[in-house]
Amino acid sequence: MTADNLSFSLEIDYIPDETAGRSEFEAKMKQTAEEFHGFYTLDKDHRPVIAGLAREDVDKLLAVLGLSAFGTWPACILTVTISTPLPLRAIGMSDGWDIYVGKKTFFAFAQFPADAVNILMKACTYYLDRETYQPLEEFVKETGFENFRNAVLGNEPASPFGDDVPNYYGSSWGAPNVPPLKEGDFVRPEHNVMQVIEVYPEMGPLLMEYGMSCVGCFVSYDENIWQAAQAHGLDVFEILGEMNEYLSDKYHKPLLTGETPMEDILTLYPQLLSVLQEKGLVMPQDMKTPLGTLCEEAHADLQDVLDACGKKLRKE
């Protein structure tokens, strides 16, 4: 096997007891599989799968099926898994993609399916270019998980203390692409738990109220808000909303303005998608487009949109 001949597959997992729309969706999957020269089948648990997909077709096929991120998924679908022939996969829900190595080792988070496929491809290529007849998990163990992840994601070198000690010094926080956080900034899902606590100590009790027992323990040095919420079965966007509402009031800073890019809105508050659609806003090709520009294009009143978003976030 080489990186050049890697193929991908998509596996659909339905919401338990949700039957509405399944047959129609599966019919669309069969048709779409033919269009993209893949093949449709059922796995051992009778979940529908499209296999034999080229790298460049995965994102296109997901878009055709309505399985891009941010609230556009059919109601009957729980998750979608992008799999490779290696034990590397991305599990997607309506708000992003978790990437795993082996059975259940979290590797990275991607907002968009194209980014998830790109990370999977890089990880596969790195392994296939360097392995000496070793299984992937054995190769990763020998290389060092942090070294493997940093090499694939282009991060800073791993902690000099070894893989058993999280790299929490400096600005990398031992996690991929962690943005800086200073007083007055809003919290993002990529921010490290301990990073948030150090800048905003008052967030500790809030997270503890949500049941995040990781606060204050060693795990919090190497776990972001998204991962912590997922590990405890919590809604990360509800938590972010409460955090950032508090920060908005504390620093007299609006949660959203006309300059806020759509990328930030959907990363922090995907629950606002329905509000924007009700106001007639169309999702842009370039997700860096600011909210004000979208309002102008839709002939919508910016302040009216901001007010509606504020009510939604504050549950008024």
N, C-alpha and C positions, 0 to 999 in steps of 0.2 A: 504494500500500500504506500502511495505517495500523496503528498498534499494536493497534487494536480488532479488526482482522480477521486478525491473525497466527494461523497454524496451526502445529502441531508434528508431527514424525514420529519414529518409533523405528526404529532399524536394529539388527539382531542380527548379531553376528560370532561364529562358532563357533570352538571350539578345534580346531586342525588335527588331522585323523585321529580326532577324537572323533565317533562316529556314534550312540552310544547315547542315546536320548531325543530326538533331533532331530525325528523325524516326529510324535511325541506333542506336543512343544512347539509345532511349527508349526500343528498342528490346533487347539491351544488359542489360538494367536495369531489365527487366522482367526475363531474364535468370539468372542473378546474384541473384535476389531476391529468386528464387527457390533454388539456390545452398546454400544460407545462411539461409534457412528456414524462410525467411520473406515473406511478401506479397506485391505485386505491386498494386497501385491504383492511381487515380487522385483526387486532392483536388477540392474544390469548384471553383477554378480559373483554373482548368484543368492542373495544374502542376503535373508532375509525382512524386510519393512518394513511398518509400520502408519503410514499417513499421514492427514492431515486431522484431527488431534486438537486439541481446544480446550485452552487452557492449563490449566484446572482439572481436566481429565481425565487428564493425563499421569501424575501421581503415583498416582491411583487405579488406572489401568490397569497400571502397573508393580507395584503391590501385588498385583493379581489374578494377574499372571503370575509372582509370586514373585521379582521383580527389584528389590526394595528392597535397601539396602546391608547389609553386615555378615554375609556368609557364607551367605545364603539362596538364592543363585543355583543353577539347575540346573548339573550338572557339565559339560554339553556347551557352555556359553556362555562366551566369552572376554570380550567387552565389549558394551555397549549404548550407542548414540549417540542423544542427543536433539538433533534438528536443527531449525533455523528456516529460513525462506525466505532469510534473509540468511546470509553466511558467519560465523555464530555457532553454536557447538555445544558440548554437554557430553558427554564420553566417560566412561562409568561402568564400574567394575569392582566387585567384591564389597565393597570397602572405601571407596568414595566416588566423586566425580565431578570430573574435570578439565575446566575450561571454556576454550575456545579462541576467539580472534578470527582471522579469515582462515584461511590454510592450516594454520599450526601455531604461532601465537603464544599462549603460555600466558597466561591472564587471571586465573583464580581457581580455588580449590578449594572444593567444597561436600561436606559429609558426607552430606546427604540429597537425594533427587531433587527434592523440593519447593523446596529452597533453590536448586538448580541452575536449575530452571525460572524461579524468581523473578529470579535474576541475568540470565539470558538475556532475560527480558521487559524488565527495566530497561535493559539495553544496547540492545535493539532500540528501545525507546521513546525513549531519549536521542538515538539517531541519527536516527530518523524525524522527531522534533520539530525537528531542527536542520539536517538536510542540505539542500543546495541542488543537487539532481541530481548528487550525488557518490556514487561507489561507497563502500561502508563503509570499506574499507581506506584509501582516499584521504582520507576524512573523519577517520579516526583519526590518520593521519599529520599532517594539517593541525592537528588539535586538540592533538596530542601524546598519545602512548600513556598516560603516567602521568596526565595531566589527564583523559583519557577514563575510565580505570579508577577514579581517585579519585572522579570525579563519579558514576559508576554505583554504586560500592561505598560511597560516603559516607565516604571516608577524608580524612585531612588533605591540604592542598595539596601538590602535587608539589615536588620539589627546586627551589630557586630557581636552581640552576646549569644547568637545562635537562634534557631527556629523556635526554641521553647520559650523564648522571652519576647513578648510583643515589642515592636519598635514604636514606642510612644514618645520618644524625644524628638525635638525639632518640629517640623511642620507636616511631616508625612502621616503621623499617627498610625503607622502600620496598616493603612487601608488605602485602596486605590483612589487616586484623584480626589483626596479630601480637600475641599475649599477652605481658605482661611476663615476664621471667625473672630470678630472683635466686637467690643461693646457697642450696641446700637444696631448690629446686623440682625436680620431675621435668621431663624434656624432652618436648615435644609435637611432633607432625609439623609444626605451623604455625610453630615457632620457626625463626628465621633461622640459617643455618649459622654466620656470624660472631658472632651474638648468643650462641650456645651456646659457642663457643670463648672468648669474652671472659669468660664466667661460669665455665666449666669448661675451662681450658687443656688439661687432661689428655685431653680428648675428641678433640683434634686427631690424635694418633697413632692412636687407635681408628678414626676416620673414614678416615684415610689407609690403614690396613690393609684396610679394605673397598674401597679403590680410588677413594675420592672425591678426585680430583685438584683439585676446586674449593676445597678447604680452603686458605686463605691467599691465594687469588687474588681479583681484583676482583669476580668473579662471586658470590663467597660473601657479599657485602654485600647482594645482591638475590635470594637463593635460599634457600628454606626446606629443612628436612630432607627433607620429602616430595618436593619437586622434585628435590633433589640425588640422592636414592636412585633415583627414577624415571629420571632422566637417565643413570644408570650401570647400570640394569637390576638394582637391588638390592631386597631385601625391607625396606621401611622399618620394619616392625613387629619384625623380627628385630633391627635396629639399635637401635630404641627400647628393646626388651626388655633388650639388653645394657647400654645406657647407664643405664637406670633401675635395673637390678639393682645395678650398681656404686654408684649414688647411694644406693640403699636401704641397702646395707652401710656406706657411708661415713658417712651421717648417722643410722644406726640408726633408719630410718624405713620402715614397712611400705609395700610397693607398693600394697596395697589394704586398706581397712578397711570396716566396715559403713556408714560415711558416704560412701563413694565413689559418686558418681552413675553410673548406667548409661551415661550419655553419655560420661563420661571413660573408662570401661572399654572401650567399643567404639571410641573414638577412638584410644586408646593400645594396646590389646591385643585386637583383634577375634578373635585366635586362641583367646580364652577362651570364645567363644560356645558351642562344643561342650561345654565343661566345665559351663557353667551349665545347658545343656539337659539334660545327663545327670543333674544334681542336681534336675531338675524345675522350674527357675525359668522363669517366663513373661515375655517381653519386655513392658514396660509401655507404655502410651500416652504417658505423660510420661517422656521419657528422663532427666530430672533426678532420677527416683526413686532413692534410695540402695540399695545392694546389701542392706543389712540388712533393709529393708522388703520386698524381693522374697523374701528367705529366710523371713521371717515368713509372708508370704502363701502360700508353697509348703510351709510346715512343714518347712523344711530347716534343718539346723544351720549357723549362720553360720561357725563356726570350721572345720567340715569343708569348707565351700565355699571358704573362704580358703586352707586347706591344699592343696586340690586345684588351685586356681588358681596357687598358688606353685610347685607341682611342675611344672605345665604351663609356666610362664614360665621356670623354671630348668632345664627339660628333664631332670628327675630321673626 
